[in-house]
Amino acid sequence: MRQFFGMSRNGDLREAVSGLVGPQLILLMSNERQFEKHVEELEKLFPGVPSIGCIGMSYDTQVVESGVGVAAFLDGVCAAANVLEQVSVMPVRYIDRLEKDVSQVNASAKDTVCIDFCSGNDACVLTTMHSVLKQRGISLVGGTGDGGKVSANGKVYPDGVAYALVRNENGKVKAYKENIYHTKGDYRFIASRTDKARYILGALNGMPAKQVYQKILKVSEQEIPTQTFKNPFGKINGNDICIISIKEVNGDSLACFRQVNDSDVLVLLELGDYRGVVKETISTIRREFPRISAVFSVNCLFRYKLFSQNGYMQEYLQDMSALGSHCGLVGYGEHYNNRFVNQSMTCVVFE
């Protein structure tokens, strides 16, 4: 199989898809102003080709911040695209669509991945989708787009998750998750006074969350939203840690980008040697995939900001391009199988 990526910084979709012939699946990453127009135009240019789309920045060796990026798979994939609607209320109502698509592409653990673009309520959505995908051991990689809407097969859906099942007809696939943070000290917190609907973290070990965070890190209230780049929280999930980014201060509480529940066990994280972690990820992929056809990744917006502020973003994209054809989405939250994480990178590698 092959992966195509095209872009237009001024939002010219025809420029972005120039040279694309015979796509078997298309991923559209557009801007808020032109999203609906691009969805409609893409369907006219490639009628009947499975497609999903969202609002968000994209990249290969460069970042497209406000134009349009198009990724496509061709020459050896079997794909189906669809949507689960009303994800903020009841995504399970539409789960039969995913069940039918899994059967349609004859999906299996060794050669199939699900790529999704979501509008929100990610944790619930991933639990719903995993109930189907886990039966065949199918991995999932994806992320949250902007604007509360996604697209599938030429139609825009508010409050939905667009997904694409991709079966590699010429080799295996595997999903990866990269974490550039490690635990700071031996801090352990029990969360309380949470508001699941608003992603509010009210208290840690019975003390106001804002006060605890400030006292440990010695930062002002104004510094908290950027301090999370270096020191997010982590939720213990078995042997793994899911990163939780801080969005803003809310009174004496902290509003987060991921849901926290009463009695969740949290740790404090700190930024590690991200250059070293990236090189280790690349080495692992190369070791496990001597032949690589494509890599599609989702990088968190906060990783993009952190890397850009430290003059590393361009170097990062160049390093990843050494794997071969690499492109992806800058997301507002990352998906890895049934996990919704922040400040991470997830990717799928095709043999």
Buried (B, 14 or more C-beta within 10 A) or exposed (E): BBBBBBBBBEBBBEBBBEEBEEBBBBBBBBBEEBBBEBBBBBBEBBEEBBBBBBBBBBBBEBBBEEBBBBBBBBBBBBBBBBBBBBBBEEBBEBBEBBEEBBEBBEBBBEBBBBBBBBBBBBBBBBBBBBBBBEEEEBBBBBBBBBBEBBBBBBBBBEBBBBBBBBBBEBBBBBBBBBBBBBBBEEBEBEBBBBBEEEBBBBBBEEEBBBBBBBEBBEBEEEEBBBBBBBBBBBBBEEEEBBBBBBBEBBEBBBBBBBBBEEEBEBBBBEBEEBBEBBEEBBEEBBEEBEEBBBBBBBBBBBBBBBBEEBEBBEEBBEBBBEBBBBBBBBBBBBBBBBBBBBBBBBBBBBB
